Amino acid sequence: MRLAASGAAQYDRHSTESTTQGDAVMTRRGAGISAGIMLFIASAVFDVLHAQQAPMAGSAASAAASTERRNWYNDPFFALSHAIADCPVPLGPMMTRAQMEDDAHYRAERGTTCWLAHKCTKPNSYMYDPEIADAIHARFTNPHAFDGTSLWITVQRRFVYAEGCAPASFDRHALQQQLEAMPDVEQVFVRIATGTHGAMPYKTLAEPDRQPDTQPDAPPQ
């Protein structure tokens, strides 16, 4: 009887230990499964958030690209002087991609008008612009000719635009005459402000959508 009781006690102890070990294993397995589920959920949430953010990032990049302004056609645009530090830089030939695409047809049409009218030897008026810019560079070599001014030159379709800031004493008419005397220049537009604040007589790079104070001799920009 004692042997039987002893055997029963040993069986109960082993059974209890086995049950305890089994519970521990199940607990560990359960914890592992729970951790796996949590990782799966976290991964799914990350994927959803990433999927939502990707179009937003793409939209932001697309919006930035749509408003970026560049000199797409490499029209001559350069500074003659820069003595007035806070003079607004002209917009010049800078435009958005949409503006560039919209302008492509008109550039081709306007550029060939001169040649079709037998007034130009080159098939497109814009082909004269680099040579005109070189002539302006060569003409204005005196480093003191524009002291106290900040002036920029844009050349487009044989039109020359002189824009920037200068004191009231600066001889704007003389500058216009000098530019008009350049070979192949068709028209010259001088848009020079006496101040650096408020509305300027030209479109600026800082505020490209702000309309300038128009002048009677200036074509629409």
MDAnalysis code that builds the backbone (N, CA, C; Angstrom):
import MDAnalysis as mda
import numpy as np

u = mda.Universe.empty(663, n_residues=221, atom_resindex=np.repeat(np.arange(221), 3), trajectory=True)
u.add_TopologyAttr("name", ["N", "CA", "C"] * 221)
u.add_TopologyAttr("resid", np.arange(1, 222))
u.add_TopologyAttr("resname", ["MET", "ARG", "LEU", "ALA", "ALA", "SER", "GLY", "ALA", "ALA", "GLN", "TYR", "ASP", "ARG", "HIS", "SER", "THR", "GLU", "SER", "THR", "THR", "GLN", "GLY", "ASP", "ALA", "VAL", "MET", "THR", "ARG", "ARG", "GLY", "ALA", "GLY", "ILE", "SER", "ALA", "GLY", "ILE", "MET", "LEU", "PHE", "ILE", "ALA", "SER", "ALA", "VAL", "PHE", "ASP", "VAL", "LEU", "HIS", "ALA", "GLN", "GLN", "ALA", "PRO", "MET", "ALA", "GLY", "SER", "ALA", "ALA", "SER", "ALA", "ALA", "ALA", "SER", "THR", "GLU", "ARG", "ARG", "ASN", "TRP", "TYR", "ASN", "ASP", "PRO", "PHE", "PHE", "ALA", "LEU", "SER", "HIS", "ALA", "ILE", "ALA", "ASP", "CYS", "PRO", "VAL", "PRO", "LEU", "GLY", "PRO", "MET", "MET", "THR", "ARG", "ALA", "GLN", "MET", "GLU", "ASP", "ASP", "ALA", "HIS", "TYR", "ARG", "ALA", "GLU", "ARG", "GLY", "THR", "THR", "CYS", "TRP", "LEU", "ALA", "HIS", "LYS", "CYS", "THR", "LYS", "PRO", "ASN", "SER", "TYR", "MET", "TYR", "ASP", "PRO", "GLU", "ILE", "ALA", "ASP", "ALA", "ILE", "HIS", "ALA", "ARG", "PHE", "THR", "ASN", "PRO", "HIS", "ALA", "PHE", "ASP", "GLY", "THR", "SER", "LEU", "TRP", "ILE", "THR", "VAL", "GLN", "ARG", "ARG", "PHE", "VAL", "TYR", "ALA", "GLU", "GLY", "CYS", "ALA", "PRO", "ALA", "SER", "PHE", "ASP", "ARG", "HIS", "ALA", "LEU", "GLN", "GLN", "GLN", "LEU", "GLU", "ALA", "MET", "PRO", "ASP", "VAL", "GLU", "GLN", "VAL", "PHE", "VAL", "ARG", "ILE", "ALA", "THR", "GLY", "THR", "HIS", "GLY", "ALA", "MET", "PRO", "TYR", "LYS", "THR", "LEU", "ALA", "GLU", "PRO", "ASP", "ARG", "GLN", "PRO", "ASP", "THR", "GLN", "PRO", "ASP", "ALA", "PRO", "PRO", "GLN"])
u.atoms.positions = np.array([
    [0.830, -1.201, 0.000],
    [0.000, 0.000, 0.000],
    [0.867, 1.254, 0.000],
    [1.942, 1.227, 0.842],
    [2.822, 2.391, 0.873],
    [3.468, 2.614, -0.490],
    [3.835, 1.476, -1.167],
    [4.440, 1.608, -2.497],
    [3.455, 2.227, -3.475],
    [2.209, 1.776, -3.352],
    [1.184, 2.312, -4.253],
    [0.968, 3.790, -4.000],
    [0.910, 4.140, -2.696],
    [0.706, 5.554, -2.357],
    [1.869, 6.397, -2.833],
    [3.091, 5.802, -2.619],
    [4.283, 6.539, -3.060],
    [4.265, 6.735, -4.563],
    [3.867, 5.675, -5.285],
    [3.814, 5.776, -6.755],
    [2.782, 6.794, -7.189],
    [1.646, 6.806, -6.478],
    [0.605, 7.776, -6.832],
    [1.075, 9.194, -6.606],
    [1.794, 9.384, -5.482],
    [2.294, 10.735, -5.175],
    [3.286, 11.196, -6.225],
    [4.173, 10.222, -6.607],
    [5.159, 10.587, -7.634],
    [4.463, 10.915, -8.959],
    [3.415, 10.141, -9.258],
    [2.670, 10.385, -10.505],
    [2.024, 11.760, -10.478],
    [1.400, 12.099, -9.297],
    [0.762, 13.408, -9.184],
    [1.780, 14.529, -9.335],
    [2.994, 14.316, -8.717],
    [4.013, 15.357, -8.807],
    [4.458, 15.546, -10.248],
    [4.735, 14.417, -10.943],
    [5.167, 14.496, -12.353],
    [4.075, 15.104, -13.215],
    [2.824, 14.715, -12.888],
    [1.706, 15.242, -13.671],
    [1.583, 16.742, -13.490],
    [1.742, 17.161, -12.205],
    [1.665, 18.604, -11.917],
    [2.787, 19.355, -12.600],
    [4.017, 18.774, -12.527],
    [5.157, 19.424, -13.172],
    [4.956, 19.509, -14.679],
    [4.420, 18.408, -15.247],
    [4.195, 18.399, -16.697],
    [3.167, 19.451, -17.083],
    [2.111, 19.524, -16.235],
    [1.070, 20.518, -16.514],
    [1.625, 21.925, -16.421],
    [2.440, 22.142, -15.357],
    [3.052, 23.473, -15.174],
    [3.963, 23.819, -16.337],
    [4.779, 22.825, -16.760],
    [5.679, 23.059, -17.891],
    [4.885, 23.311, -19.172],
    [3.803, 22.546, -19.315],
    [2.966, 22.728, -20.507],
    [2.338, 24.114, -20.535],
    [1.864, 24.550, -19.338],
    [1.282, 25.892, -19.260],
    [2.317, 26.961, -19.604],
    [3.557, 26.726, -19.108],
    [4.624, 27.692, -19.391],
    [4.912, 27.755, -20.879],
    [4.950, 26.550, -21.505],
    [5.201, 26.502, -22.952],
    [4.085, 27.211, -23.701],
    [2.826, 26.917, -23.272],
    [1.689, 27.559, -23.920],
    [1.728, 29.072, -23.728],
    [2.151, 29.463, -22.503],
    [2.251, 30.904, -22.229],
    [3.282, 31.563, -23.141],
    [4.450, 30.862, -23.277],
    [5.487, 31.410, -24.149],
    [5.014, 31.452, -25.599],
    [4.324, 30.359, -25.991],
    [3.813, 30.338, -27.362],
    [2.786, 31.446, -27.579],
    [1.922, 31.612, -26.561],
    [0.919, 32.669, -26.665],
    [1.557, 34.041, -26.754],
    [2.597, 34.232, -25.937],
    [3.302, 35.520, -25.982],
    [3.947, 35.741, -27.341],
    [4.520, 34.642, -27.884],
    [5.146, 34.750, -29.200],
    [4.124, 35.082, -30.265],
    [2.952, 34.421, -30.192],
    [1.896, 34.686, -31.170],
    [1.403, 36.123, -31.053],
    [1.215, 36.583, -29.789],
    [0.761, 37.960, -29.562],
    [1.763, 38.965, -30.115],
    [3.053, 38.699, -29.870],
    [4.090, 39.594, -30.387],
    [4.074, 39.615, -31.906],
    [3.871, 38.418, -32.503],
    [3.815, 38.340, -33.958],
    [2.638, 39.120, -34.515],
    [1.483, 38.995, -33.820],
    [0.300, 39.738, -34.263],
    [0.536, 41.238, -34.180],
    [1.159, 41.657, -33.068],
    [1.438, 43.081, -32.890],
    [2.383, 43.601, -33.971],
    [3.414, 42.793, -34.299],
    [4.342, 43.191, -35.356],
    [3.632, 43.289, -36.697],
    [2.718, 42.329, -36.948],
    [1.966, 42.329, -38.196],
    [1.096, 43.579, -38.299],
    [0.408, 43.897, -37.189],
    [-0.452, 45.077, -37.174],
    [0.370, 46.349, -37.377],
    [1.512, 46.415, -36.654],
    [2.376, 47.592, -36.777],
    [2.875, 47.754, -38.205],
    [3.240, 46.616, -38.828],
    [3.721, 46.660, -40.206],
    [2.621, 47.123, -41.149],
    [1.398, 46.629, -40.910],
    [0.274, 47.018, -41.758],
    [-0.025, 48.507, -41.621],
    [0.003, 48.995, -40.384],
    [-0.240, 50.417, -40.145],
    [0.828, 51.262, -40.829],
    [2.100, 50.823, -40.739],
    [3.197, 51.550, -41.384],
    [2.990, 51.609, -42.891],
    [2.574, 50.449, -43.473],
    [2.352, 50.417, -44.916],
    [1.243, 51.378, -45.324],
    [0.176, 51.424, -44.533],
    [-0.938, 52.317, -44.843],
    [-0.499, 53.776, -44.771],
    [0.221, 54.100, -43.676],
    [0.699, 55.472, -43.520],
    [1.654, 55.855, -44.640],
    [2.541, 54.919, -45.009],
    [3.498, 55.186, -46.089],
    [2.763, 55.395, -47.408],
    [1.725, 54.579, -47.628],
    [0.954, 54.704, -48.861],
    [0.226, 56.039, -48.917],
    [-0.222, 56.528, -47.748],
    [-0.900, 57.814, -47.704],
    [0.074, 58.968, -47.888],
    [1.280, 58.804, -47.328],
    [2.256, 59.884, -47.384],
    [2.908, 59.998, -48.755],
    [3.044, 58.869, -49.462],
    [3.713, 58.882, -50.765],
    [3.024, 59.815, -51.754],
    [1.668, 59.711, -51.922],
    [1.021, 60.653, -52.838],
    [1.158, 62.094, -52.380],
    [1.129, 62.294, -51.027],
    [1.277, 63.649, -50.508],
    [2.647, 64.209, -50.857],
    [3.687, 63.359, -50.693],
    [5.044, 63.795, -51.032],
    [5.156, 64.057, -52.524],
    [4.521, 63.149, -53.318],
    [4.546, 63.336, -54.763],
    [3.831, 64.609, -55.174],
    [2.688, 64.890, -54.507],
    [1.934, 66.101, -54.809],
    [2.738, 67.339, -54.451],
    [3.433, 67.281, -53.297],
    [4.250, 68.427, -52.876],
    [5.377, 68.675, -53.871],
    [6.029, 67.574, -54.300],
    [7.121, 67.715, -55.273],
    [6.592, 68.249, -56.591],
    [5.396, 67.748, -56.981],
    [4.795, 68.191, -58.226],
    [4.426, 69.663, -58.169],
    [3.901, 70.083, -57.006],
    [3.527, 71.486, -56.832],
    [4.757, 72.379, -56.877],
    [5.845, 71.922, -56.238],
    [7.084, 72.707, -56.244],
    [7.625, 72.829, -57.660],
    [7.563, 71.705, -58.406],
    [8.068, 71.727, -59.782],
    [7.227, 72.644, -60.660],
    [5.908, 72.699, -60.389],
    [5.024, 73.513, -61.221],
    [5.240, 75.005, -61.008],
    [5.748, 75.390, -59.837],
    [5.977, 76.813, -59.555],
    [7.440, 77.226, -59.728],
    [8.323, 76.264, -59.947],
    [9.740, 76.584, -60.145],
    [9.906, 77.387, -61.433],
    [10.681, 78.433, -61.348],
    [10.907, 79.285, -62.516],
    [12.349, 79.146, -62.997],
    [12.481, 78.945, -64.312],
    [13.797, 78.765, -64.907],
    [13.873, 79.530, -66.222],
    [15.090, 79.734, -66.673],
    [15.315, 80.335, -67.984],
    [15.362, 79.194, -68.999],
    [14.188, 78.677, -69.328],
    [14.078, 77.457, -70.133],
    [14.721, 77.602, -71.509],
    [14.640, 78.776, -72.095],
    [15.128, 78.976, -73.460],
    [16.511, 79.626, -73.511],
    [17.131, 79.777, -72.349],
    [18.478, 80.366, -72.279],
    [18.555, 81.740, -72.945],
    [17.529, 82.542, -72.726],
    [17.568, 83.918, -73.224],
    [18.642, 84.699, -72.463],
    [19.390, 85.568, -73.128],
    [20.415, 86.356, -72.429],
    [19.809, 87.190, -71.300],
    [20.375, 87.045, -70.106],
    [19.898, 87.759, -68.916],
    [21.093, 87.952, -68.001],
    [21.503, 89.204, -67.798],
    [22.722, 89.445, -67.026],
    [22.675, 90.830, -66.386],
    [23.529, 91.032, -65.388],
    [23.599, 92.306, -64.662],
    [24.656, 93.208, -65.280],
    [24.302, 94.469, -65.427],
    [25.281, 95.481, -65.837],
    [25.955, 96.092, -64.621],
    [25.214, 96.183, -63.514],
    [25.749, 96.774, -62.285],
    [24.953, 96.250, -61.097],
    [25.531, 96.392, -59.910],
    [24.852, 95.898, -58.700],
    [25.267, 96.720, -57.481],
    [25.178, 98.033, -57.602],
    [25.573, 98.913, -56.496],
    [24.482, 99.041, -55.436],
    [23.226, 98.850, -55.832],
    [22.102, 98.980, -54.896],
    [21.695, 97.580, -54.458],
    [22.098, 97.224, -53.247],
    [21.952, 95.837, -52.793],
    [20.508, 95.362, -52.722],
    [19.579, 96.239, -52.314],
    [18.191, 95.800, -52.134],
    [17.303, 96.093, -53.338],
    [17.902, 96.356, -54.479],
    [17.106, 96.539, -55.696],
    [16.538, 95.184, -56.118],
    [15.227, 95.073, -56.305],
    [14.629, 93.786, -56.677],
    [15.152, 93.274, -58.022],
    [15.534, 92.026, -58.046],
    [16.008, 91.412, -59.294],
    [14.826, 91.248, -60.246],
    [14.958, 91.645, -61.493],
    [13.855, 91.479, -62.448],
    [13.531, 90.004, -62.687],
    [12.292, 89.761, -63.059],
    [11.886, 88.399, -63.406],
    [12.616, 87.932, -64.660],
    [12.836, 88.869, -65.578],
    [13.567, 88.522, -66.797],
    [12.903, 87.384, -67.560],
    [13.694, 86.429, -68.050],
    [13.132, 85.328, -68.833],
    [12.684, 84.133, -67.993],
    [12.675, 84.276, -66.664],
    [12.302, 83.153, -65.808],
    [10.806, 82.858, -65.926],
    [10.469, 81.599, -66.104],
    [9.065, 81.208, -66.209],
    [8.872, 79.787, -65.699],
    [7.622, 79.447, -65.402],
    [7.302, 78.097, -64.954],
    [7.271, 77.161, -66.159],
    [7.213, 75.867, -65.875],
    [7.137, 74.890, -66.973],
    [5.871, 75.117, -67.804],
    [4.753, 75.368, -67.127],
    [3.499, 75.591, -67.847],
    [3.603, 76.817, -68.752],
    [4.214, 77.872, -68.253],
    [4.401, 79.075, -69.065],
    [5.330, 78.803, -70.239],
    [6.362, 78.014, -69.990],
    [7.299, 77.665, -71.058],
    [6.584, 76.892, -72.164],
    [5.766, 75.913, -71.772],
    [5.052, 75.107, -72.765],
    [4.039, 75.951, -73.524],
    [3.383, 76.866, -72.810],
    [2.402, 77.739, -73.443],
    [3.080, 78.718, -74.401],
    [4.296, 79.102, -74.087],
    [5.018, 80.100, -74.877],
    [5.698, 79.507, -76.107],
    [5.855, 78.190, -76.127],
    [6.624, 77.546, -77.200],
    [6.062, 77.869, -78.581],
    [4.752, 77.747, -78.742],
    [4.138, 77.997, -80.050],
    [4.311, 79.453, -80.464],
    [4.092, 80.354, -79.521],
    [4.180, 81.779, -79.837],
    [5.610, 82.198, -80.155],
    [6.570, 81.589, -79.481],
    [7.969, 81.904, -79.784],
    [8.305, 81.499, -81.215],
    [7.822, 80.335, -81.608],
    [8.090, 79.877, -82.971],
    [7.413, 80.792, -83.989],
    [6.181, 81.182, -83.680],
    [5.426, 82.031, -84.595],
    [6.012, 83.437, -84.675],
    [6.273, 84.038, -83.501],
    [6.811, 85.398, -83.480],
    [8.238, 85.435, -84.021],
    [8.979, 84.375, -83.729],
    [10.378, 84.362, -84.132],
    [10.581, 84.328, -85.629],
    [9.637, 83.710, -86.355],
    [9.795, 83.575, -87.809],
    [9.159, 84.719, -88.588],
    [8.378, 85.561, -87.930],
    [7.690, 86.660, -88.621],
    [8.671, 87.575, -89.337],
    [9.765, 87.902, -88.669],
    [10.769, 88.804, -89.251],
    [11.361, 88.211, -90.530],
    [11.644, 86.921, -90.489],
    [12.247, 86.263, -91.654],
    [11.253, 86.183, -92.807],
    [9.993, 85.865, -92.501],
    [8.970, 85.774, -93.541],
    [8.706, 87.134, -94.179],
    [8.919, 88.186, -93.401],
    [8.722, 89.542, -93.932],
    [9.973, 90.055, -94.648],
    [10.997, 89.197, -94.766],
    [12.263, 89.541, -95.430],
    [12.981, 90.704, -94.741],
    [12.801, 90.786, -93.415],
    [13.493, 91.807, -92.633],
    [14.672, 91.226, -91.861],
    [14.799, 89.913, -91.864],
    [15.884, 89.241, -91.147],
    [16.541, 88.227, -92.071],
    [17.823, 88.052, -91.900],
    [18.532, 87.034, -92.672],
    [18.516, 85.683, -91.960],
    [18.259, 85.708, -90.665],
    [18.190, 84.463, -89.898],
    [16.739, 84.001, -89.805],
    [16.505, 82.698, -89.788],
    [15.129, 82.184, -89.832],
    [14.306, 82.431, -88.578],
    [14.939, 82.863, -87.495],
    [14.200, 83.105, -86.262],
    [14.823, 84.290, -85.526],
    [13.988, 85.220, -85.080],
    [14.490, 86.436, -84.421],
    [15.286, 86.134, -83.165],
    [14.935, 85.054, -82.467],
    [15.630, 84.717, -81.224],
    [17.086, 84.322, -81.468],
    [17.419, 83.970, -82.707],
    [18.790, 83.587, -83.021],
    [19.746, 84.781, -82.969],
    [19.212, 85.984, -82.989],
    [20.047, 87.185, -82.900],
    [20.440, 87.514, -81.462],
    [19.696, 87.001, -80.516],
    [19.844, 87.444, -79.123],
    [21.238, 87.236, -78.530],
    [21.873, 86.077, -78.704],
    [23.221, 85.917, -78.129],
    [24.228, 86.933, -78.664],
    [24.152, 87.244, -79.959],
    [25.082, 88.217, -80.542],
    [24.800, 89.623, -80.017],
    [23.532, 89.946, -79.833],
    [23.176, 91.256, -79.274],
    [23.711, 91.376, -77.855],
    [23.555, 90.311, -77.071],
    [24.061, 90.316, -75.688],
    [25.574, 90.492, -75.667],
    [26.267, 89.813, -76.572],
    [27.730, 89.958, -76.642],
    [28.121, 91.395, -76.986],
    [27.359, 92.015, -77.874],
    [27.655, 93.396, -78.270],
    [27.439, 94.359, -77.100],
    [26.426, 94.091, -76.289],
    [26.168, 94.939, -75.116],
    [27.301, 94.793, -74.109],
    [27.730, 93.560, -73.889],
    [28.870, 93.330, -72.992],
    [30.103, 94.095, -73.481],
    [30.352, 94.031, -74.777],
    [31.537, 94.685, -75.338],
    [31.421, 96.210, -75.296],
    [30.200, 96.710, -75.414],
    [29.993, 98.168, -75.438],
    [30.181, 98.796, -74.062],
    [29.698, 98.137, -73.035],
    [29.737, 98.723, -71.692],
    [30.853, 98.085, -70.865],
    [32.063, 98.495, -71.145],
    [33.222, 97.953, -70.427],
    [33.740, 98.888, -69.340],
    [33.263, 100.132, -69.335],
    [33.697, 101.100, -68.322],
    [33.115, 100.702, -66.964],
    [33.947, 100.355, -65.990],
    [33.433, 99.890, -64.702],
    [32.689, 100.963, -63.914],
    [32.863, 102.226, -64.288],
    [32.211, 103.315, -63.549],
    [31.021, 103.913, -64.307],
    [30.691, 103.330, -65.444],
    [29.605, 103.884, -66.256],
    [28.264, 103.823, -65.537],
    [28.112, 102.841, -64.665],
    [26.829, 102.665, -63.980],
    [26.984, 102.712, -62.461],
    [27.897, 103.534, -61.996],
    [28.078, 103.694, -60.546],
    [26.767, 104.142, -59.890],
    [26.461, 103.554, -58.740],
    [25.255, 103.939, -58.010],
    [23.980, 103.337, -58.545],
    [24.095, 102.338, -59.422],
    [22.906, 101.711, -60.012],
    [22.960, 100.191, -59.850],
    [21.813, 99.581, -60.024],
    [21.720, 98.120, -60.166],
    [20.838, 97.867, -61.378],
    [21.447, 97.398, -62.451],
    [20.737, 97.248, -63.718],
    [20.935, 95.851, -64.294],
    [19.868, 95.338, -64.903],
    [19.920, 94.035, -65.565],
    [19.451, 94.193, -67.003],
    [19.990, 93.346, -67.852],
    [19.622, 93.344, -69.271],
    [18.999, 91.992, -69.625],
    [17.876, 92.049, -70.327],
    [17.255, 90.850, -70.899],
    [17.147, 91.068, -72.399],
    [17.508, 90.056, -73.182],
    [17.383, 90.138, -74.639],
    [16.473, 89.006, -75.102],
    [15.377, 89.378, -75.752],
    [14.424, 88.399, -76.273],
    [13.874, 88.878, -77.613],
    [14.079, 88.095, -78.638],
    [13.518, 88.378, -79.968],
    [13.945, 89.744, -80.486],
    [15.216, 90.088, -80.261],
    [15.800, 91.360, -80.695],
    [15.275, 92.548, -79.906],
    [14.502, 92.274, -78.850],
    [14.065, 93.325, -77.931],
    [15.028, 93.335, -76.754],
    [15.416, 94.527, -76.320],
    [16.319, 94.664, -75.177],
    [15.573, 95.367, -74.047],
    [15.612, 94.752, -72.869],
    [14.961, 95.311, -71.680],
    [16.044, 95.689, -70.674],
    [16.069, 96.964, -70.288],
    [16.981, 97.433, -69.241],
    [16.132, 97.715, -68.004],
    [16.355, 96.948, -66.939],
    [15.508, 97.036, -65.746],
    [16.367, 97.102, -64.490],
    [15.834, 97.749, -63.461],
    [16.572, 97.836, -62.211],
    [16.311, 99.136, -61.487],
    [17.317, 99.595, -60.752],
    [17.188, 100.794, -59.915],
    [18.349, 101.751, -60.187],
    [18.023, 103.033, -60.159],
    [19.053, 104.068, -60.363],
    [18.530, 105.381, -59.799],
    [19.424, 106.266, -59.377],
    [18.969, 107.574, -58.890],
    [18.329, 108.374, -60.017],
    [17.558, 109.386, -59.628],
    [16.861, 110.208, -60.623],
    [17.835, 110.899, -61.574],
    [19.055, 111.111, -61.118],
    [20.056, 111.797, -61.950],
    [20.615, 110.907, -63.061],
    [20.368, 109.624, -62.993],
    [20.907, 108.719, -64.014],
    [20.225, 109.000, -65.350],
    [21.012, 109.076, -66.413],
    [20.491, 109.425, -67.743],
    [19.905, 108.182, -68.424],
    [18.637, 107.980, -68.216],
    [17.959, 106.824, -68.803],
    [17.846, 106.939, -70.323],
    [17.624, 108.140, -70.800],
    [17.482, 108.343, -72.243],
    [18.785, 108.020, -72.972],
    [19.901, 108.394, -72.380],
    [21.202, 108.102, -73.000],
    [21.429, 106.595, -73.079],
    [21.040, 105.886, -72.020],
    [21.181, 104.428, -72.039],
    [20.326, 103.827, -73.145],
    [19.118, 104.313, -73.288],
    [18.238, 103.797, -74.328],
    [18.834, 104.030, -75.715],
    [19.374, 105.207, -75.943],
    [19.970, 105.510, -77.247],
    [21.169, 104.608, -77.538],
    [21.966, 104.356, -76.525],
    [23.133, 103.491, -76.715],
    [22.708, 102.064, -77.057],
    [21.672, 101.591, -76.403],
    [21.197, 100.235, -76.681],
    [20.537, 100.151, -78.054],
    [19.811, 101.181, -78.425],
    [19.153, 101.190, -79.735],
    [20.166, 101.224, -80.873],
    [21.365, 101.715, -80.598],
    [22.398, 101.796, -81.633],
    [23.085, 100.457, -81.888],
    [22.782, 99.464, -81.063],
    [23.411, 98.149, -81.236],
    [22.900, 97.473, -82.517],
    [23.772, 96.776, -83.245],
    [23.338, 96.074, -84.452],
    [22.242, 95.048, -84.151],
    [21.235, 95.019, -85.016],
    [20.147, 94.033, -84.981],
    [19.139, 94.234, -83.852],
    [19.310, 95.260, -83.033],
    [18.324, 95.528, -81.982],
    [17.093, 96.169, -82.618],
    [15.927, 95.609, -82.340],
    [14.691, 96.140, -82.915],
    [14.050, 97.190, -82.012],
    [13.946, 96.892, -80.719],
    [13.349, 97.850, -79.782],
    [14.059, 97.772, -78.439],
    [14.004, 98.879, -77.703],
    [14.601, 98.940, -76.366],
    [13.547, 99.470, -75.392],
    [13.448, 98.829, -74.240],
    [12.506, 99.246, -73.205],
    [13.284, 99.461, -71.906],
    [13.259, 100.680, -71.422],
    [13.977, 101.032, -70.196],
    [12.964, 101.135, -69.058],
    [13.127, 100.292, -68.059],
    [12.217, 100.264, -66.902],
    [13.065, 100.354, -65.636],
    [13.413, 101.538, -65.277],
    [14.331, 101.756, -64.155],
    [13.638, 102.582, -63.078],
    [13.590, 102.052, -61.871],
    [12.949, 102.731, -60.746],
    [13.948, 103.627, -60.024],
    [13.427, 104.658, -59.358],
    [14.287, 105.527, -58.554],
    [14.384, 105.030, -57.113],
    [13.449, 104.167, -56.706],
    [13.469, 103.594, -55.361],
    [13.545, 102.083, -55.424],
    [13.586, 101.474, -54.260],
    [13.700, 100.008, -54.203],
    [12.489, 99.353, -53.549],
    [11.514, 100.143, -53.112],
    [10.345, 99.597, -52.426],
    [9.069, 99.995, -53.156],
    [8.016, 99.253, -52.867],
    [6.746, 99.530, -53.523],
    [6.696, 98.909, -54.903],
    [5.702, 99.306, -55.678],
    [5.541, 98.766, -57.027],
    [6.696, 99.210, -57.914],
    [7.247, 98.247, -58.631],
    [8.361, 98.530, -59.534],
    [7.833, 98.617, -60.968],
    [8.585, 99.241, -61.865],
    [8.144, 99.339, -63.260],
    [8.387, 98.055, -64.060],
    [8.760, 97.000, -63.383],
    [9.003, 95.710, -64.047],
    [8.611, 94.582, -63.094],
    [8.377, 93.411, -63.650],
    [8.084, 92.247, -62.817],
    [9.361, 91.795, -62.119],
    [9.216, 91.374, -60.871],
    [10.385, 90.977, -60.090],
    [10.397, 89.478, -59.838],
    [11.588, 88.956, -59.594],
    [11.733, 87.532, -59.307],
    [11.102, 87.183, -57.969],
    [11.131, 88.126, -57.023],
    [10.567, 87.876, -55.698],
    [9.045, 87.850, -55.719],
    [8.439, 88.664, -56.580],
    [6.976, 88.723, -56.688],
    [6.579, 88.633, -58.162],
    [6.734, 87.465, -58.753],
    [6.522, 87.339, -60.198],
    [5.086, 87.568, -60.655],
    [4.126, 87.399, -59.742],
    [2.724, 87.557, -60.125],
    [2.203, 88.974, -59.895],
    [3.014, 89.814, -59.317],
    [2.597, 91.195, -59.072],
    [2.777, 92.019, -60.338],
    [1.722, 92.691, -60.738],
    [1.783, 93.484, -61.959],
    [2.631, 94.739, -61.738],
    [3.493, 95.072, -62.679],
    [4.354, 96.257, -62.521],
    [3.609, 97.541, -62.844],
    [4.206, 98.653, -62.458],
    [3.717, 99.954, -62.920],
    [4.059, 100.048, -64.398],
    [3.046, 100.077, -65.243],
    [3.304, 100.069, -66.682],
    [3.761, 101.430, -67.164],
    [4.538, 101.393, -68.227],
    [5.005, 102.612, -68.874],
    [4.428, 102.647, -70.277],
    [4.208, 103.816, -70.841],
    [3.567, 103.913, -72.155],
    [4.287, 103.149, -73.252],
    [5.615, 103.061, -73.181],
    [6.369, 102.436, -74.272],
    [6.649, 100.964, -74.025],
    [6.125, 100.414, -72.936],
    [6.467, 99.039, -72.578],
    [5.391, 98.069, -73.036],
    [5.765, 96.997, -73.747],
    [4.786, 95.989, -74.140],
    [4.408, 95.158, -72.933],
    [3.260, 94.463, -72.961],
    [2.873, 93.625, -71.824],
    [3.888, 92.534, -71.588],
    [4.134, 92.217, -70.308],
    [5.114, 91.177, -69.962],
    [4.422, 89.836, -69.851],
])
